[in-house]
């Protein structure tokens, strides 16, 4: 996700360049709809992870005036229709300020993981899994982030499918966790009714019911998912994540975007050495 450093000492392609480019392309397609095959009024934005977040942003901001000044700078027609017909987003990251806490609420205690390494080879994207383990520092950071998550959730004043308040106790258990499991159960039974074989998933159990499958072992489910990132997962302490790059500007390529990252970033904190 690195951006180009120009001869003037400024980085190009920083936010909101990506969304502006996409909106410009959509407006172009709609303006030339009669000249091309297909229907420009049926454009569907699709993406995964950061791409999923971008797809959601395209859908939510269609017709918004927020980007008009940037679109004009890019040479796009002002007031052009940049809305999309639908959005298909998988695992979009939409709450980056609190995502690190949520990640550790799930994966705290899992020390080994496989991180995704993405590189370019002959203009093709190459993805490979690299085994890694949390450092002693990261284990402490994981505990802190997990402990911060309940107060965040409780402050949202959420309600569940049955109208019950969704909360967590200091150990990360409670009705919020129950609500997550409720939706996982619904997903499993939807898959079952679509003839998906679920017998391989040890964390699922069955009972006599119209919806027989349920998550009997939530920790087992998380182990099945597996940790795929270090700590913090998104606001990396060494400023190495794509999200750090996302928050860069014309003069600074990567920046922290959470209080936690700023607190511990760039060697500001280390595990105290034991006294002799």
C-alpha positions in Angstrom: 0.0 0.0 0.0 3.0 2.3 -0.1 2.5 5.5 -2.0 4.9 7.2 -4.4 7.3 9.8 -3.0 7.5 12.7 -5.4 10.5 14.9 -6.2 8.9 17.7 -4.2 9.1 15.5 -1.0 5.4 14.8 -0.9 3.7 11.5 -1.1 1.1 11.0 -3.8 -2.0 8.8 -3.6 -2.9 9.5 0.0 -6.4 9.6 1.3 -8.9 10.4 -0.1 -7.3 9.5 -3.4 -8.6 5.9 -3.5 -12.2 6.7 -3.0 -12.0 9.7 -5.3 -10.5 7.5 -8.1 -13.3 5.0 -7.7 -16.0 7.6 -7.7 -14.4 9.2 -10.8 -14.5 5.8 -12.5 -18.2 5.2 -11.6 -19.1 8.7 -12.8 -17.2 8.0 -16.1 -19.0 4.7 -16.7 -22.4 6.3 -16.1 -21.6 9.2 -18.4 -20.7 6.8 -21.2 -23.3 4.1 -20.4 -24.8 4.3 -23.9 -21.5 3.6 -25.5 -20.7 0.4 -23.6 -22.1 -3.0 -22.9 -23.9 -3.7 -19.7 -25.8 -1.3 -17.4 -24.0 1.4 -15.5 -27.0 1.7 -13.2 -26.3 -1.8 -12.0 -22.7 -1.4 -10.7 -21.9 -3.5 -7.7 -18.9 -2.7 -5.4 -17.2 -5.8 -4.1 -14.2 -6.1 -1.7 -12.6 -7.9 1.2 -11.1 -6.5 4.4 -9.8 -3.0 3.5 -11.4 -3.5 0.1 -14.7 -4.3 1.8 -14.5 -1.1 3.8 -13.9 0.8 0.6 -16.9 -0.8 -1.0 -19.1 0.1 1.9 -17.8 3.7 1.7 -18.7 3.8 -2.0 -22.2 2.6 -1.2 -22.7 4.9 1.8 -21.4 8.1 0.2 -23.1 7.8 -3.2 -24.3 11.3 -4.2 -22.6 12.9 -1.2 -21.1 16.4 -1.6 -18.2 15.5 0.7 -15.9 14.6 -2.1 -16.9 17.3 -4.7 -13.8 19.4 -4.1 -11.4 16.5 -4.5 -13.3 15.2 -7.5 -13.0 18.6 -9.1 -9.2 18.5 -8.5 -9.0 15.1 -10.2 -10.8 16.5 -13.2 -14.1 14.6 -12.7 -17.4 16.2 -13.5 -18.8 18.0 -10.5 -22.3 16.7 -9.4 -21.9 13.6 -11.5 -23.7 10.5 -10.3 -21.2 8.4 -8.4 -23.7 6.1 -6.6 -23.6 2.3 -6.9 -26.4 -0.2 -7.2 -25.3 -2.5 -4.5 -22.4 -3.4 -2.2 -21.0 -6.9 -1.6 -18.5 -6.6 1.3 -16.6 -9.4 3.1 -15.0 -8.8 6.5 -14.9 -5.0 6.0 -12.9 -3.1 8.6 -15.3 -0.2 9.6 -14.2 0.7 13.1 -10.5 1.0 13.1 -10.3 3.1 16.2 -11.5 0.1 18.3 -10.6 -2.9 16.0 -7.4 -3.7 18.0 -9.4 -4.2 21.2 -12.0 -6.3 19.5 -9.3 -8.5 17.9 -7.7 -9.2 21.2 -11.1 -9.9 22.8 -11.3 -12.8 20.4 -7.7 -14.0 20.1 -6.1 -13.2 23.5 -4.1 -16.2 24.7 -3.3 -17.4 21.2 0.4 -16.7 20.8 1.3 -18.5 17.6 -0.2 -17.3 14.3 0.3 -17.2 10.5 0.5 -13.7 9.1 -0.3 -12.9 5.5 2.7 -11.6 3.5 1.7 -9.9 0.2 4.3 -9.1 -2.5 4.4 -8.5 -6.2 6.0 -11.0 -8.6 6.0 -10.3 -12.3 3.1 -7.8 -11.8 1.1 -10.5 -10.1 0.1 -10.3 -6.4 1.7 -13.1 -4.4 0.2 -14.1 -1.0 1.9 -16.4 1.4 1.4 -17.4 5.1 4.4 -16.9 7.4 4.5 -18.5 10.8 5.1 -16.1 13.7 4.7 -15.8 17.5 3.8 -13.0 19.8 6.7 -11.4 21.7 6.6 -10.9 25.4 5.7 -7.3 24.8 2.8 -8.2 22.5 1.4 -10.6 25.1 1.2 -7.8 27.6 -0.3 -5.5 25.0 -2.9 -8.2 24.1 -4.0 -8.4 27.8 -4.4 -4.6 28.0 -6.4 -4.3 24.7 -8.7 -7.1 25.7 -9.3 -5.5 29.1 -10.2 -2.2 27.5 -12.9 -3.8 25.2 -15.7 -4.4 27.8 -15.9 -0.7 28.8 -16.1 0.3 25.1 -18.9 -2.2 24.4 -20.8 -1.3 27.6 -20.6 2.4 26.6 -22.4 1.7 23.3 -25.7 0.8 25.0 -26.4 -1.9 22.4 -29.4 -4.1 22.4 -29.7 -7.7 21.0 -32.2 -9.5 18.9 -34.5 -10.0 21.9 -34.2 -6.4 23.2 -31.7 -7.3 25.9 -28.9 -5.0 26.7 -25.6 -6.2 25.3 -22.7 -6.0 27.8 -19.5 -7.7 28.8 -17.9 -8.3 32.2 -14.2 -7.7 33.0 -13.4 -11.2 31.8 -15.0 -10.5 28.4 -18.1 -12.6 29.0 -21.7 -11.5 28.9 -24.7 -10.9 26.7 -22.7 -9.3 23.9 -20.7 -12.6 23.6 -24.0 -14.5 23.7 -25.4 -12.4 20.9 -22.3 -13.1 18.8 -22.9 -16.8 19.3 -26.6 -16.5 18.5 -25.7 -15.1 15.1 -23.1 -17.8 14.6 -25.7 -20.4 15.3 -28.1 -18.8 12.8 -25.3 -18.8 10.2 -24.5 -22.5 10.8 -28.1 -23.6 10.5 -28.5 -21.6 7.3 -25.5 -23.4 5.9 -27.0 -26.7 7.1 -30.3 -26.0 5.3 -28.3 -25.3 2.2 -26.9 -28.9 2.4 -23.4 -27.8 3.7 -21.7 -30.6 5.6 -20.9 -29.3 9.1 -19.7 -32.5 10.7 -16.0 -31.6 10.4 -16.4 -28.6 12.8 -15.6 -29.9 16.2 -16.8 -26.7 17.9 -20.4 -27.3 16.7 -22.8 -29.6 18.5 -26.4 -30.8 17.6 -29.7 -31.1 19.3 -33.2 -32.1 18.3 -34.5 -28.9 16.9 -35.5 -27.2 13.6 -32.2 -25.5 13.9 -30.0 -28.3 15.3 -26.5 -26.9 15.1 -25.1 -24.6 17.8 -21.6 -23.4 18.9 -20.8 -25.5 21.9 -17.2 -24.4 22.1 -16.6 -20.7 21.4 -12.9 -21.0 22.1 -12.7 -23.9 19.7 -14.4 -21.8 17.1 -11.8 -19.0 17.6 -9.0 -21.6 17.4 -10.5 -22.7 14.1 -10.4 -19.2 12.8 -6.9 -18.7 14.1 -4.9 -15.6 14.8 -3.7 -14.0 11.6 -2.1 -10.8 13.0 0.2 -9.6 15.7 -0.5 -7.1 18.4 -1.8 -4.5 17.8 -3.5 -6.1 14.8 -4.1 -2.8 12.9 -2.4 0.1 14.5 1.0 -1.6 14.4 3.6 -0.3 16.9 6.3 -0.3 14.2 4.0 1.5 11.8 4.2 -1.4 9.3 0.5 -2.1 8.7 -1.5 -1.1 5.7 -3.8 0.8 8.1 -0.8 2.9 9.3 -0.2 3.8 5.7 -3.8 4.6 5.2 -3.7 7.4 7.8 -0.5 8.9 6.3 -0.6 12.3 4.6 1.4 14.1 2.0 4.5 14.5 4.2 4.3 11.5 6.6 3.9 8.1 5.0 2.6 6.1 8.0 0.9 7.4 11.2 -0.7 6.0 14.3 -4.5 6.4 14.6 -5.3 5.2 18.1 -4.4 6.3 21.5 -2.9 2.9 22.2 -0.6 3.2 19.1 0.6 6.6 20.1 1.1 5.5 23.7 3.5 2.6 22.9 4.7 3.5 19.4 8.2 3.9 18.1 10.0 2.4 21.1 8.2 4.5 23.7 7.6 1.5 25.9 9.5 -1.7 26.6 9.1 -4.5 29.2 11.2 -3.4 32.3 14.3 -5.4 32.7 14.3 -7.5 36.0 16.4 -6.0 38.7 19.6 -7.7 39.6 
